[in-house]
Amino acid sequence: MEMKNLYQKYVKETFDENGVLTDLEFNVPDNFNFGYDVIDEIGRNEPDRRAIVWINDEGEEHTFTYGDLMKKSNQVANMLIAHGIKKGDMVMSVLKRHYQFWFLVIALCKIGAVIIPATNQLMKKDYTYRFDAAEVDYIVATGDGDTVKHIEQALEEYKGIKEKFIVRGHGNKGWTDFDVEYVKYPDTFERIENNVEDNMLLYFTSGTTGYPKMVMHNHYYSVAHIVTAKYWHHLDSESLHLTISESGWGKCMWGKMYGQFLCAAALFIYDFDRFHSADILKKIQDYKITSFCAPPTMYRMFIKEGIEGYDLSNLKRTSIAGEALNPEVFNRWYEFTGLKVMEGYGQTETVLAIGNLYGMTPKAGSTGKPTPLFDVKIVDDDGNEVDLGVHGEIVLIPKTKQKIGIFKEYYKNPEATAYAWRGGVYHTGDLAYKDEEGYFWYVGRKDDVIKSSGYRIGPFEIESVLMEHPAVLEVAVTGVPDPIRGQVVKATIVLTKAYKDKGDENLVKELQEHVKNQTAPYKYPRVIEFVDELPKTISGKIRRVAIREKDKNANA
């Protein structure tokens, strides 16, 4: 079998007359392991095939082949075993976009230990919570910035860490130098047998409300991402794909690991500290990136800053996830590049569940249609399916008995797992509606819906309208208490540079009229507040709950 079609060893595809994927039949062996059966398979048969092009903002650059990934992950696996790591151990990584992250993930997969990716934006209290909750055994962290300091502060309270490894750190007392150590070990590794349902990957949710939950995935998760990479990103063995995400976020595994390597594609990884629109656009131009995925905020920044001066002609596919896509962004990007941004929907708990797959005609603002992994329904509070056009909660029903494409459990939280799976379906907590052509339209989180004068108003529609106005850089729409209407719509807005000093009553009225002219009058924001920044989670998602709490306290 050609390595570019390796994924066909595990999935059988069915397409409609337009070439759109309609069904997948899985054939995954009980001992499947991504490290051996994908990385090593390609590494043995096509050792010189390009796998990763890595650069950082200090001018370093490395290209790694699949042969390199096989051998270096073997060295890392041998090192970790020598230092006591075994199957089932919990290993946290805090590695930004360092290339060593890929060596580590593949090595832990081969050993059968569980990788727990974390962002370097965590503080002492975040580490303390995560260490305790997951009972972390080992940690591999970057030496950049204050990461080590915050970890050390947390370890004054948590005593369960058996060994600490550091990347890009020198002379840190009590830490094993990852790069100096792993090269001492052989680049061959004896296969350790596992079961495909064994624990493989644990992510902490973003925690927009309450403490983050622990999402546990088994080895099926890696194969399920073929939908994400092959049919949404539309990658092949000649692709060079860039997903912006840092390694601590679930989107990294969506766009920088499993599905992409199943396609025998190459990853472009840019290890940077701060996002600059011009910098990213130049990298897309200079390295001839063919496929790109990022959250809507980054597309908005590209457009607001101007993309006319860059050659993006090598791009063949652009996609978007993390938040719903405003039609204004869709239309402007298409105007500049000739590419339609293909929106997709999923969660830390899933792979791509709804999306604009290759061959589909996207509708601006729609998340697309269900992928073949799931039956997707829109239901009311009683679990009954609602009519077309009616808002309800998105629920997912896996099509395979192994529940391929969805998480195994909320780790050590059977109550939360049972609640999420009540009625035999997975409740996402997200609201949407479906149109007559079967396209889904995201409304917002269930907790974010505004109830005003008997109307149920989703924030996303109003945010999309406001984003069309040149004054608006970012916006969060929430409900504020009102003695007559119950709630009224509020827009909290970050202004663009050109309007920074124009946030007065005249602009408030202009924005209100703009919304009234674009949608039903009852939806316009009766309250508008201009701010310098919006409250966000460490993953960059807007915390509307923080805005609601602030307004509630102010009204009290």
N, C-alpha and C positions, 0 to 999 in steps of 0.2 A: 504493500500500500504506500502511495506517495504521502510524504509527511504533510503536505499541504491539505490533504484530505483525512488526516488522522482522526478528526472528530467523527467521521463516518463509521469508525470502528465501534463507536458507542451510541450513535443515534442514527435512526433512519428517517429521512425527510419526506414530507408530502407537500406539494405545492398546488395552487389553483391555476387557472388558465392564464392569469396575469403574472405568474411567477412569485406570488406571495406565499410565504410559508403558512400552511394550515394545520400541520400535525407533525409531531415528533414521537417516534417509538424508541424507547431507550433499551440498550442492551449493555448494562454495566455489570461487570463481574463482582462477585461478593468481596474479593480482595482488592478492588480498584484503589489505586493510590496515585494521585496527580504527579507526585515527584518521580516515581518510577515509570509510570505508564504514559506520561506525556513528555515531561522534560527529558528524561533519560532516553526515551524512545527516539525522539528527534535528535538528541545529542549523539546517540550511537550511529544513526543512519545519515544524518546531515550535520556533522559537527561544526562545519563552517557557516551554517545558516545564521544570519544576523538575528539576534534576539533582543538586545537592548542597546540603544544609543543614549549614553548618559552624559550630561554636562552639569556644571554648577555655575553659580554667579561669581566664582573666583577664577574662571578660565580653565578649569580642569575638564578633560573630556576622555571618555572611555567607550569603546564598543565591545560588547560581550556577545559571543556566539552561543548557540544552544549547547555546543560542546563545553564551553566555559561554564555555563550554568550547571551542567551535569557535574563537572569535576569540582567546581568550587562549592557547590552544595554538599557534595560528598565529603570534602575536607571539613566543612563546617559541622556536618553531622558527626563525623569521627571525633572532632574536637569536643562537641557538646556531650557526647556519650562518655568521653574520657573524663569530663568534668562532672559527671553524675546525672545528666539529664536522661530521662527514660520515657517510655511510652506512658501517656496520660498526664505527664507533668504540665504545669501551667506556666507558660513563658511569656512575659510581657515585652513588647518591643516599642521603643520610642525613638524612631530613626528618621523622622522627617521624610526626605526623598533620597536618602543615601542609598547607593546601589547595594550595600551590604544587606539591606532589608530583603531583597529578592533571594540572596543566598540563604538567609536565615529561614524565611518562610518555607522554601523548598526542602531545606534540611530537616526542619521540625516535622514537616509532612511525612518525610521518609521515616523518621524515628517513631512517629505516632504521638508526639507531644502536641499540646494545644497552643497555638499562637494567639496572643491577645494584643492586637495593635492598639497603640494609644498615641495621641497627638502631643507634640512638645509644648503645647499651650497649657497643659495641665499645671496646677499649682499643688502645694503640699496637701491640702484637704482633699483634692481630687485623687491624688495617688493613694492617700490613706484609705479612702472609701473603696477604691478599686482593688487595692491589695487585700483588704479584709474580705470584700465580697467574693472575689474569685479565688482567694487563698493562693496567691501567686507564689511560685517556687523560685523562679529565676527572672532576671531582667537584663535586657540588652538595650542600651541607651546611647544617644548622641552626646558627645562632649561639647557640642555647641551651646552657647548661651548659658542660661541658668537651670537647664534641665537637671543636671546632677545635683545641684544645690537643693532643688525642691524634692527630689527623690530622697536624698539623705535626710532631709527634715522629716519626711514621712516615715523613714525607716527607724527614727528614734522611737516611734510608737509601734510599728509593725516589725515583728521579729522573725517572720517566716521565710525571708529571702535567703537562699542557700549560697548563691553566688551572683555577682554583678559583672557584666561585660560592658565595655565602653568602645564606641566607634568614634574616631576622630578626637580622641582624648589622649593626653600624654601625661604620665606622672600622677594620675589620680589614685591616691592611696586607697587600697582596698578594692580596686576595680581591675579586672583582667582585660588587657588590651586585645580586643577581638581580632584586629588585623594582624598583629604580631603573632598571635597564638594560632589562628586557624591554618596558616600556611605551613605549619610544622607537621601537618597530618596528611596521610595518603589520600589520593583523589579517586580511590575506588571504595565502594561501600556494599556490603552484603545486605540484600533485601531483608527487611523486617516485615513479616506478614501482619496485615491488619484486616479489619472488616470495614466495608464501605459505610457502615452506620456508626462507626466509632467517632468520637468527638474530634474535630479538626481545628475549628476556628471559633473564637469568641469575641464578639464586639459589644461594647457598651453603647446603648442607644444615646441619642443626642440629649435627652433629658430636658425637653422644652417645658415639661411640668413634672415636678417631683424628682426623685433620684433616678439616674439612668438604670435601666434594666439590662441584664446580661443575656445577649442573644447567642445561642449555641448552634453552630452548624456542623453537620457531618460531611463525609467525603463526597456525597452526592452533589453538594453545593457547587463544587468545582466544575462538574460536568454540565450542570444546569445553566451555567453562564455561557454556554455556546449560543443560547438565544440572544443574550446581551451583545456578544461580540460579532457573531456571524450574521445575524439577521437584523440587528438594530444598528450597530456601528458599521455593518457590512464590510468586515475585514476579510482579507485573503492573505496568502503567503507573501504578497508583494507590498502589503500595507506597512506604513509607519504611522502608528497611532499615538496621539497625545491626549491623555486625560489629565486635567490639572491637579486633581486631588493629592493631598499629602497622604503618607502611608498610614496615618492614624485613623482615617475615615473609611467607612464601608465602601464608598465610591472607588477607593483604590482597588479593591478586589473586583469591582464591577468593570473597571477600565484599564487596569494595569497588571493583570495577573492571569486568571484562570482561562477565561474565554479567548483572550488574545493569543495566548500560547497554544490553546487547542487549535486555533486557526493557523498556527505556524507563522504568525505575523511578528513584526518587530515593534517594540515600544520605544517612544521617545520620552525620556525622563529628564526634566529640568529641575535641579535641586536649588531652589531659590528661597529667600527669606520673606521678601515682600513682593506682592503682585503689582506689576506695572504694565499697563495695557500695551504701551509701545514696545516694551521688552518682549512680551509674549508674541505679539504680531510679527516682530522681526525674526524670532526663532521659527515660527511657522513658515515664514518666507525663506529664510536662509537654509533651513534643513529640509525643505520640501516635504513638510508634513502632509500626509494624504487624508488623515481622518482625525477629527478633533471633537472632544466632548468637555463641556464645562457647565457650571450653573448659570442661570439667566443673568445674575448680577454681573458676571464677567463679560457676557455679550453686550449688556447695556453699557459697560465701561468702554468696550471697544468702539461702540457706535457713538457714544457721547464724545469720546476723545478724537474720533475720526480714523477711518481705516483706508481712506482713499489713496494714501501714499505707499501702500504695501502690495506686493505681488502675492496673492493668495491662490494663484491659479492651479497649484498642485493639489489643493484640497478637493476631494471627491465626495466627502460625506461629513456633515456636521450634525451633532446631536446635543441634547440638553436634558438635564435631570437635576434633582435636588430641590427644586421649587417649580411651580407651574410657570409656563412661558407666556409672557404678555404678547398679544398679537402685534403690537407696535414693534417689538424686537424682531419677531419673525419676519415682518414685512421689510424692515430696514435692512436686515442682514441679507435677505434675498435680493433686494435692490442693489446692494454693493457687490455681492459675490456670485449671484446667480444660483446659490444653494439654498434649499429649504431646510431650516433647522428641524430635525426630527426629534420630537419630544418623546420622553419615555417616563413611565411611572413605576416605582417600586419602593421598597423600604429596606432598612438594615436587615429585616427579617426575611427578605425575599431576593430573588433575582428580578429581571425585568418582567413585570406582570401585565402591564398595558403599554403599548408602544406603537409608534409609526414604523413598522418594519419595512425592509427593502421591498420596493415594488408598490407600496401603498401611496396613495395621494394624500398628503397631510392636509388637515384643516388648521389654519392659524389659530392657536390657543387650545387645540384639542390634544389630549394625551394619547390619542390613537385608539386602537382596538386591543382586546385581550390577546396575549400570546398563547400559543398552543399548550403551555404548561398548566393553564388554569381555566376553569369556568369562572367567570366574573359576573357578579350580580350587584345591583343597587337595591338596598333594602331599607325599610323603615325601622322605627325603634322596636317593633315587635318581631322583626326578622322576615317580614313579608316583602316580596319583590314589588317595587313601585312601578308606576307607568313611565313611559318615555317622557323625558323632559322634567321629571320630578326629582328634586334633590333627595338623596339618601346616602347611606353608608356603603362604601365599597367593601364587599366580602369576597374572599377567594376560596375556591374549592379545587385542590390539586387533582390532576387527572390520573396520577399514578398512585398505586397503593403505598409506594415508598415516600410519597409527598415530595417528589423531586422538585427543587426550586424554592423550597420554603424552609424556615428554620426548624431545628429539632425540638427546641424547648427554650423557655426562659430559665436559664440555669439556676438551680436551687430555689426556684419560685414556682411550684406547681399550681398555686392559686392563680397567679397571673397567666400562666399557660392555659389553664382551664377556662379562665374568663375570656381570653383572646379567641379560644376555639369553641365557645358556647354555640350550641345548636349544630355542631358538626362542621362549621365553616370558620375560616379565619377572619376575624373582624379587624379591619385595618385602622379604624378610627378616623378615616378620611372620607369626606363627602364629595359626591360627584353626581352628574346626571348623564343619561345616555340619549343620543338623538336617534332619529328614525333610520339613519344609515349605520347605526351600531358604533358610532364614535363616542368616546367618553370625554366628559368635560369636568375638569377638577374645580371644586368649589372652595375647599379649605378643610382644615382640621375640624372635627366635630365640635370641639370646644370653642372654635373661633367664630361660629355662625352667630350673626346678630339678629335678635328678635325685636323688631320695632313695629309698634301699632298693628300687631298681628302678622306682619310680614317676616319671612325668614330670608335674610340677606347674607350671601356669601361674600367675604372680603375680597376674593381674588378678582371678581369682575370689576369692582370699583377701582382696585389698584391698577388693573390693566388700562382702564380709561385714563386715570390720572397720569400713568406713565407716558401717555401720548403727548402730554403737555411739556414743552421745552424747559419749564422751571423745575421739573421733578426728576431728581436723581434716584432716590429710593423712597418707598412709601409703605407704611403698614396701616391697614384699616381695621379698626376695632369698634366695639360698642361701648358707649359710656352710659351710665345710669341716667334716666330721665323720669321725672314723676308722672308725666302724662303718657308718654309713648313706651315706657318700660326701659327702652334703650334708644339712643340715636347713634347715627354713624359718625365716627371720628376718623380723620386721616392725619397721621403723624408723618411729616414729610421732611426729607433731607433735600435741600435745594441744590441745583447745579451751580457751577461757578458763576455763570452769567447772572444768576438771580440771587446770589448770596445776600446782597444788601437790599433786596426788594420784597422781603417778607412782611408786607403790611396788610391792612384791611382790603386794599384794592386787589392785591393778589389773591387773598382769600375769596373774595367775591368772583374773581375771574375763574378760579379753579372750580368753585361751586357751579357756576354757569356752564363750564366746560363739561362737567359730569351730567348736569341736567340735559344738556343737548345730545348726549351720547347714550343715555340709558334712562330707565324709568325714573321719574322725578323723585319718588320716595326714597331712592337709593343715594341721593347726593349727601355728601358729608356736611352735616350741620355744624360740626366742630372741626377746625383745622389747626394743628399746632406745627410750627416749624422748629426743627431740632438740628443739632450738629451731627448726630449719629443715632441709629436705632439700636435698641438692646438686642443682642444676639447671643446664641449659644456659642461655645468654643468651636463648633463646626460651621458657624456662619449663618445658621438659620435664625430668622427673626423671631424674637420671643414676644409674641403678642400678649402672652399672659403677663409679662412684666409691665407692659403698657396699661393693661386692664387693671392690674393691682395698684399701680401708681395713681390712676384716675379714681379708683374706688376710695383710696385713702384720702385723696384730695377732696373728694365730695363729702366724705365723712367729716 
